[in-house]
């Protein structure tokens, strides 16, 4: 997610609590690790991760990393002869805050996954080591529409995730059991 206009913006990392509140207000959900992998495989633009090593939690790092991504995006647009105004599905730029059953292992945590390398292998396996108040430049929020089509029928993603059979469409860990929110609101 970013803040600003279509021509002047910055990608802003946020805590899972803020992401969850925003998801509720704007009618989207956060992805699972499987969804992140599927998105990466289908992305038009796959940008190489560019980790920063200092001041990971400072606004200057948020800005610097945003500038790195924008430069990578412009380079990729030139390579693919894509129009500058197009915004194709892009992956590899951030770790995603995700939904996972692992959130039930500890109270007050964030689950992070991804930041796929060009090989398709994520830098960050599913991790729950940080408290829910932690955020750094590498965290991203990828909004996912809260409904999807399953055999031509519109369903809520949370209902698909909680179904013993259908969950396989979106989850590699079986049903995701908490239908309301994985993060304290």
Backbone as CSV, one residue per row, in Angstrom:
resi,resn,N_x,N_y,N_z,CA_x,CA_y,CA_z,C_x,C_y,C_z
1,UNK,0.843,-1.178,0.000,0.000,0.000,0.000,0.879,1.228,0.000
2,UNK,0.377,2.266,-0.582,1.137,3.506,-0.630,0.235,4.674,-0.251
3,UNK,0.879,5.768,0.096,0.181,7.002,0.425,0.620,8.046,-0.581
4,UNK,-0.353,8.806,-1.085,-0.048,9.873,-2.033,-0.996,9.829,-3.206
5,UNK,-0.570,10.421,-4.301,-1.369,10.439,-5.531,-0.807,9.398,-6.501
6,UNK,-1.403,9.284,-7.665,-0.911,8.335,-8.664,0.482,8.697,-9.178
7,UNK,0.871,9.960,-9.035,2.172,10.387,-9.545,3.181,10.732,-8.457
8,UNK,2.733,10.858,-7.229,3.625,11.234,-6.126,3.204,10.444,-4.887
9,UNK,3.888,9.339,-4.623,3.492,8.458,-3.532,4.705,7.761,-2.931
10,UNK,4.476,7.145,-1.788,5.500,6.340,-1.143,4.827,5.101,-0.544
11,UNK,5.474,3.974,-0.728,4.985,2.735,-0.124,5.254,2.821,1.377
12,UNK,4.227,2.562,2.159,4.339,2.699,3.608,4.102,1.350,4.279
13,UNK,5.113,0.864,5.006,4.884,-0.347,5.794,3.989,-0.003,6.983
14,UNK,3.287,-0.986,7.487,2.429,-0.741,8.640,2.376,-1.984,9.513
15,UNK,1.904,-1.794,10.705,1.758,-2.925,11.611,0.612,-3.807,11.127
16,UNK,0.572,-5.066,11.561,-0.545,-5.919,11.165,-1.873,-5.436,11.727
17,UNK,-1.838,-4.755,12.862,-3.076,-4.228,13.440,-3.651,-3.155,12.516
18,UNK,-2.805,-2.234,12.068,-3.261,-1.199,11.121,-3.708,-1.826,9.811
19,UNK,-2.943,-2.791,9.313,-3.301,-3.463,8.055,-4.659,-4.156,8.183
20,UNK,-4.894,-4.807,9.314,-6.154,-5.513,9.528,-7.326,-4.540,9.604
21,UNK,-7.131,-3.421,10.294,-8.195,-2.411,10.381,-8.498,-1.831,9.003
22,UNK,-7.445,-1.555,8.234,-7.628,-1.035,6.888,-8.335,-2.067,6.006
23,UNK,-7.950,-3.320,6.150,-8.586,-4.396,5.380,-10.080,-4.449,5.667
24,UNK,-10.442,-4.351,6.921,-11.859,-4.373,7.293,-12.590,-3.179,6.693
25,UNK,-11.999,-1.999,6.821,-12.643,-0.774,6.332,-12.777,-0.756,4.812
26,UNK,-11.777,-1.300,4.105,-11.771,-1.232,2.639,-12.157,-2.550,1.960
27,UNK,-12.573,-3.512,2.763,-13.088,-4.789,2.245,-12.052,-5.580,1.453
28,UNK,-10.898,-5.762,2.076,-9.925,-6.672,1.499,-9.382,-7.573,2.590
29,UNK,-8.633,-8.577,2.195,-7.984,-9.477,3.138,-6.490,-9.461,2.846
30,UNK,-5.729,-10.001,3.779,-4.291,-10.161,3.568,-4.052,-11.551,2.990
31,UNK,-2.965,-11.742,2.263,-2.724,-13.041,1.620,-2.187,-14.094,2.587
32,UNK,-2.208,-15.327,2.127,-1.506,-16.431,2.781,-0.163,-16.595,2.068
33,UNK,0.699,-17.431,2.604,1.984,-17.691,1.939,1.751,-18.282,0.549
34,UNK,0.807,-19.199,0.418,0.512,-19.794,-0.894,0.050,-18.726,-1.882
35,UNK,-0.785,-17.818,-1.421,-1.243,-16.749,-2.297,-0.057,-15.888,-2.750
36,UNK,0.880,-15.611,-1.841,2.078,-14.835,-2.209,2.882,-15.565,-3.282
37,UNK,3.034,-16.883,-3.118,3.756,-17.673,-4.120,3.036,-17.641,-5.467
38,UNK,1.713,-17.791,-5.429,0.929,-17.773,-6.674,1.006,-16.412,-7.358
39,UNK,0.937,-15.349,-6.567,1.046,-13.997,-7.118,2.418,-13.816,-7.762
40,UNK,3.451,-14.265,-7.085,4.795,-14.130,-7.646,4.891,-14.861,-8.993
41,UNK,4.371,-16.069,-9.054,4.451,-16.851,-10.296,3.728,-16.163,-11.450
42,UNK,2.654,-15.426,-11.162,1.845,-14.805,-12.207,2.200,-13.339,-12.462
43,UNK,3.102,-12.786,-11.696,3.439,-11.366,-11.823,4.060,-11.057,-13.184
44,UNK,3.665,-9.938,-13.745,4.243,-9.460,-14.997,5.647,-8.932,-14.764
45,UNK,5.809,-8.169,-13.688,7.108,-7.621,-13.313,7.576,-8.331,-12.054
46,UNK,8.745,-8.965,-12.143,9.367,-9.614,-10.989,10.665,-8.876,-10.721
47,UNK,10.663,-8.097,-9.659,11.819,-7.282,-9.327,12.648,-7.970,-8.258
48,UNK,13.950,-7.877,-8.372,14.859,-8.502,-7.411,14.808,-7.761,-6.083
49,UNK,14.754,-8.482,-4.970,14.797,-7.830,-3.659,16.073,-7.004,-3.510
50,UNK,15.954,-5.864,-2.885,17.104,-4.995,-2.631,17.112,-4.640,-1.143
51,UNK,17.620,-5.547,-0.306,17.628,-5.303,1.146,18.510,-4.121,1.547
52,UNK,18.068,-3.437,2.574,18.854,-2.390,3.219,19.370,-2.961,4.539
53,UNK,20.501,-2.471,4.987,21.100,-3.063,6.182,21.119,-2.127,7.389
54,UNK,20.811,-0.864,7.208,20.881,0.090,8.319,19.550,0.806,8.502
55,UNK,19.265,1.186,9.727,18.104,2.030,10.032,16.816,1.500,9.408
56,UNK,16.590,0.224,9.567,15.471,-0.469,8.927,14.097,0.073,9.328
57,UNK,14.014,0.707,10.501,12.724,1.155,11.026,12.509,2.665,10.861
58,UNK,13.393,3.342,10.170,13.300,4.801,10.035,12.600,5.201,8.735
59,UNK,11.924,6.332,8.804,11.197,6.856,7.645,12.129,7.069,6.457
60,UNK,13.364,7.457,6.706,14.324,7.660,5.614,14.542,6.355,4.843
61,UNK,14.555,5.236,5.558,14.705,3.929,4.896,13.462,3.584,4.093
62,UNK,12.286,3.955,4.609,11.050,3.733,3.851,11.146,4.469,2.513
63,UNK,11.586,5.735,2.578,11.716,6.553,1.365,12.792,6.002,0.434
64,UNK,13.957,5.682,0.996,15.059,5.176,0.172,14.669,3.886,-0.540
65,UNK,13.993,3.001,0.183,13.600,1.734,-0.439,12.536,1.968,-1.503
66,UNK,11.625,2.890,-1.256,10.633,3.234,-2.265,11.317,3.739,-3.536
67,UNK,12.344,4.578,-3.379,13.088,5.095,-4.539,13.785,3.966,-5.300
68,UNK,14.333,3.005,-4.574,14.977,1.843,-5.213,13.956,1.078,-6.044
69,UNK,12.782,0.832,-5.471,11.733,0.096,-6.178,11.295,0.859,-7.430
70,UNK,11.116,2.162,-7.298,10.688,2.964,-8.451,11.717,2.902,-9.573
71,UNK,12.984,2.941,-9.232,14.032,2.844,-10.251,14.005,1.468,-10.918
72,UNK,13.848,0.418,-10.114,13.749,-0.932,-10.676,12.534,-1.041,-11.600
73,UNK,11.423,-0.446,-11.178,10.194,-0.513,-11.958,10.382,0.187,-13.304
74,UNK,11.014,1.356,-13.303,11.263,2.091,-14.556,12.163,1.284,-15.491
75,UNK,13.177,0.655,-14.926,14.083,-0.177,-15.726,13.314,-1.341,-16.347
76,UNK,12.475,-1.986,-15.563,11.688,-3.124,-16.062,10.694,-2.677,-17.133
77,UNK,10.096,-1.501,-16.955,9.183,-0.974,-17.977,9.913,-0.795,-19.304
78,UNK,11.130,-0.285,-19.257,11.914,-0.100,-20.487,12.249,-1.446,-21.116
79,UNK,12.661,-2.412,-20.291,13.011,-3.741,-20.810,11.831,-4.423,-21.480
80,UNK,10.645,-4.241,-20.913,9.457,-4.900,-21.448,8.659,-3.998,-22.383
81,UNK,9.162,-2.805,-22.628,8.472,-1.818,-23.467,7.041,-1.592,-22.985
82,UNK,6.885,-1.537,-21.670,5.564,-1.306,-21.077,5.310,0.195,-20.985
83,UNK,4.055,0.593,-21.182,3.747,2.019,-21.033,4.029,2.480,-19.604
84,UNK,4.545,3.692,-19.475,4.894,4.226,-18.162,3.670,4.297,-17.255
85,UNK,2.501,4.542,-17.813,1.301,4.693,-16.992,0.708,3.349,-16.553
86,UNK,1.197,2.255,-17.096,0.614,0.964,-16.714,1.144,0.527,-15.360
87,UNK,0.323,-0.200,-14.635,0.700,-0.725,-13.322,0.441,-2.219,-13.303
88,UNK,1.300,-2.982,-13.966,1.091,-4.434,-14.020,1.334,-5.084,-12.661
89,UNK,0.845,-6.303,-12.518,1.064,-7.059,-11.291,2.567,-7.191,-11.073
90,UNK,3.044,-6.694,-9.948,4.467,-6.651,-9.639,4.729,-7.421,-8.355
91,UNK,5.827,-8.147,-8.315,6.184,-8.915,-7.122,7.684,-8.855,-6.899
92,UNK,8.088,-9.212,-5.688,9.497,-9.249,-5.341,9.991,-7.996,-4.645
93,UNK,9.082,-7.046,-4.372,9.538,-5.772,-3.823,9.467,-5.691,-2.302
94,UNK,8.682,-6.535,-1.669,8.499,-6.467,-0.218,8.188,-7.860,0.336
95,UNK,8.360,-7.997,1.634,7.827,-9.144,2.361,6.354,-8.815,2.627
96,UNK,5.507,-9.812,2.613,4.089,-9.582,2.863,3.725,-9.897,4.304
97,UNK,2.848,-9.078,4.877,2.181,-9.443,6.121,1.093,-10.427,5.705
98,UNK,1.074,-11.597,6.343,0.178,-12.658,5.888,-0.723,-13.186,7.003
99,UNK,-1.738,-13.920,6.578,-2.571,-14.729,7.463,-2.001,-16.137,7.478
100,UNK,-1.900,-16.716,8.640,-1.413,-18.081,8.804,-1.928,-18.622,10.129
101,UNK,-2.080,-19.921,10.209,-2.454,-20.527,11.485,-1.356,-20.369,12.534
102,UNK,-0.140,-20.094,12.118,0.967,-19.918,13.067,0.751,-18.726,13.993
103,UNK,-0.138,-17.821,13.636,-0.416,-16.682,14.503,-0.996,-17.105,15.845
104,UNK,-1.550,-18.308,15.918,-2.103,-18.782,17.188,-1.015,-19.304,18.135
105,UNK,0.231,-19.396,17.668,1.319,-19.922,18.494,1.748,-18.955,19.592
106,UNK,1.625,-17.663,19.345,2.042,-16.648,20.312,1.067,-15.481,20.230
107,UNK,0.854,-14.812,21.357,-0.002,-13.616,21.285,0.779,-12.421,20.739
108,UNK,0.053,-11.503,20.121,0.601,-10.201,19.769,1.834,-10.263,18.861
109,UNK,1.724,-10.982,17.732,2.837,-11.119,16.794,2.394,-10.740,15.379
110,UNK,3.361,-10.643,14.493,3.097,-10.433,13.080,3.680,-11.627,12.318
111,UNK,2.974,-12.057,11.294,3.478,-13.111,10.406,3.918,-12.447,9.106
112,UNK,5.142,-12.764,8.712,5.731,-12.164,7.520,6.237,-13.288,6.619
113,UNK,6.116,-13.070,5.301,6.557,-14.087,4.351,6.920,-13.422,3.029
114,UNK,7.878,-14.030,2.344,8.093,-13.672,0.949,9.361,-12.931,0.637
115,UNK,9.202,-11.905,-0.173,10.285,-11.155,-0.801,11.061,-12.125,-1.677
116,UNK,10.356,-12.624,-2.685,10.888,-13.635,-3.591,12.065,-13.102,-4.399
117,UNK,13.083,-13.916,-4.480,14.227,-13.638,-5.347,13.829,-13.981,-6.783
118,UNK,14.614,-13.577,-7.753,14.280,-13.861,-9.149,14.210,-15.355,-9.432
119,UNK,14.837,-16.165,-8.601,14.753,-17.622,-8.729,13.381,-18.146,-8.309
120,UNK,12.573,-17.289,-7.672,11.261,-17.696,-7.172,11.288,-18.127,-5.714
121,UNK,12.470,-18.219,-5.132,12.597,-18.635,-3.733,12.516,-17.403,-2.841
122,UNK,11.617,-17.427,-1.843,11.495,-16.262,-0.969,12.681,-16.130,-0.014
123,UNK,13.084,-14.910,0.240,14.120,-14.633,1.236,13.594,-14.992,2.623
124,UNK,12.334,-14.669,2.870,11.755,-14.821,4.199,10.751,-15.968,4.229
125,UNK,11.097,-17.076,4.904,10.067,-18.092,5.122,9.024,-17.526,6.088
126,UNK,7.921,-18.204,6.269,6.920,-17.725,7.222,7.595,-17.576,8.577
127,UNK,7.513,-16.377,9.116,8.122,-16.116,10.417,7.149,-15.384,11.316
128,UNK,7.258,-15.671,12.605,6.429,-15.003,13.612,7.317,-14.505,14.756
129,UNK,8.512,-14.043,14.433,9.463,-13.648,15.471,9.244,-12.228,15.995
130,UNK,8.547,-11.393,15.252,8.382,-9.998,15.662,7.040,-9.765,16.349
131,UNK,7.037,-8.842,17.290,5.799,-8.403,17.928,4.955,-7.654,16.890
132,UNK,3.672,-7.575,17.148,2.764,-6.938,16.190,3.002,-5.440,16.042
133,UNK,3.789,-4.847,16.910,4.104,-3.418,16.794,5.340,-3.156,15.938
134,UNK,6.048,-4.224,15.547,7.274,-4.052,14.758,6.943,-3.822,13.285
135,UNK,7.649,-2.895,12.688,7.521,-2.655,11.257,8.859,-2.125,10.748
136,UNK,9.250,-2.565,9.564,10.430,-1.992,8.929,10.168,-1.802,7.443
137,UNK,11.144,-1.210,6.768,11.008,-0.832,5.358,10.626,-1.999,4.450
138,UNK,10.941,-3.228,4.845,10.747,-4.386,3.964,9.348,-4.979,4.029
139,UNK,8.519,-4.512,4.959,7.169,-5.063,5.108,6.205,-4.393,4.142
140,UNK,5.404,-5.212,3.493,4.400,-4.685,2.587,3.028,-5.223,2.929
141,UNK,2.028,-4.498,2.514,0.645,-4.944,2.645,0.097,-5.064,1.248
142,UNK,-0.258,-6.287,0.867,-0.823,-6.529,-0.455,-2.311,-6.803,-0.276
143,UNK,-3.161,-5.840,-0.643,-4.599,-6.042,-0.492,-5.110,-7.096,-1.472
144,UNK,-5.930,-7.983,-0.968,-6.561,-9.027,-1.773,-8.071,-8.831,-1.672
145,UNK,-8.739,-8.795,-2.797,-10.191,-8.633,-2.785,-10.809,-9.663,-1.845
146,UNK,-11.811,-9.252,-1.052,-12.363,-10.134,-0.024,-13.282,-11.222,-0.580
147,UNK,-13.610,-11.147,-1.865,-14.418,-12.201,-2.477,-13.680,-12.777,-3.682
148,UNK,-14.066,-13.996,-4.041,-13.461,-14.654,-5.196,-14.503,-15.553,-5.840
149,UNK,-14.246,-15.963,-7.060,-15.135,-16.889,-7.743,-14.616,-18.312,-7.578
150,UNK,-15.489,-19.201,-7.155,-15.181,-20.624,-7.046,-16.250,-21.357,-7.842
151,UNK,-15.834,-21.983,-8.922,-16.781,-22.648,-9.824,-17.927,-21.727,-10.224
152,UNK,-17.589,-20.477,-10.533,-18.575,-19.503,-10.992,-19.406,-18.874,-9.889
153,UNK,-19.189,-19.252,-8.649,-19.958,-18.725,-7.523,-19.078,-17.789,-6.696
154,UNK,-19.593,-16.604,-6.380,-18.834,-15.670,-5.554,-18.835,-16.141,-4.103
155,UNK,-17.646,-16.183,-3.521,-17.491,-16.593,-2.123,-16.544,-15.642,-1.422
156,UNK,-16.710,-15.511,-0.124,-15.753,-14.742,0.676,-14.476,-15.558,0.820
157,UNK,-13.343,-14.896,0.678,-12.044,-15.559,0.817,-11.935,-16.245,2.173
158,UNK,-12.421,-15.597,3.237,-12.336,-16.213,4.569,-13.128,-17.511,4.640
159,UNK,-14.223,-17.611,3.886,-14.994,-18.859,3.867,-14.268,-19.946,3.084
160,UNK,-13.601,-19.558,2.005,-12.797,-20.516,1.243,-11.646,-21.015,2.114
161,UNK,-10.997,-20.097,2.815,-9.868,-20.472,3.669,-10.270,-21.395,4.812
162,UNK,-11.483,-21.282,5.299,-11.899,-22.104,6.436,-12.511,-23.444,6.011
163,UNK,-12.729,-23.631,4.722,-13.323,-24.873,4.221,-12.244,-25.956,4.083
164,UNK,-12.546,-27.157,4.553,-11.565,-28.256,4.546,-11.076,-28.631,3.152
165,UNK,-11.886,-28.453,2.144,-11.512,-28.814,0.769,-11.032,-27.577,-0.009
166,UNK,-11.862,-26.532,-0.008,-11.562,-25.349,-0.810,-10.314,-24.597,-0.345
167,UNK,-9.942,-24.751,0.915,-8.771,-24.033,1.436,-7.533,-24.315,0.602
168,UNK,-7.471,-25.469,-0.051,-6.298,-25.835,-0.849,-6.062,-24.874,-2.010
169,UNK,-7.102,-24.130,-2.384,-6.938,-23.122,-3.429,-6.044,-21.975,-2.975
170,UNK,-6.053,-21.689,-1.669,-5.389,-20.502,-1.147,-4.376,-20.759,-0.038
171,UNK,-4.311,-21.990,0.466,-3.476,-22.274,1.629,-2.762,-23.609,1.491
172,UNK,-1.482,-23.618,1.845,-0.714,-24.861,1.890,-0.710,-25.467,3.282
173,UNK,-1.375,-24.826,4.233,-1.342,-25.299,5.609,-2.701,-25.795,6.097
174,UNK,-3.572,-26.132,5.164,-4.903,-26.574,5.556,-5.799,-25.378,5.811
175,UNK,-6.954,-25.627,6.420,-7.879,-24.522,6.687,-7.250,-23.476,7.601
176,UNK,-7.513,-22.230,7.288,-7.127,-21.132,8.171,-8.335,-20.940,9.084
177,UNK,-8.123,-21.124,10.362,-9.251,-21.321,11.274,-9.893,-20.063,11.823
178,UNK,-9.235,-18.947,11.864,-9.823,-17.743,12.430,-10.456,-16.926,11.314
179,UNK,-11.787,-16.927,11.223,-12.484,-16.277,10.123,-12.603,-14.758,10.271
180,UNK,-12.481,-14.243,11.468,-12.716,-12.827,11.654,-11.470,-11.999,11.383
181,UNK,-10.441,-12.207,12.149,-9.192,-11.470,11.976,-8.105,-12.190,12.734
182,UNK,-6.936,-12.214,12.187,-5.809,-12.851,12.858,-5.069,-11.858,13.737
183,UNK,-5.375,-10.617,13.598,-4.682,-9.593,14.356,-5.645,-8.872,15.269
184,UNK,-5.196,-8.618,16.471,-6.048,-7.925,17.442,-6.453,-6.556,16.907
185,UNK,-7.702,-6.258,17.062,-8.183,-4.949,16.649,-8.604,-4.243,17.901
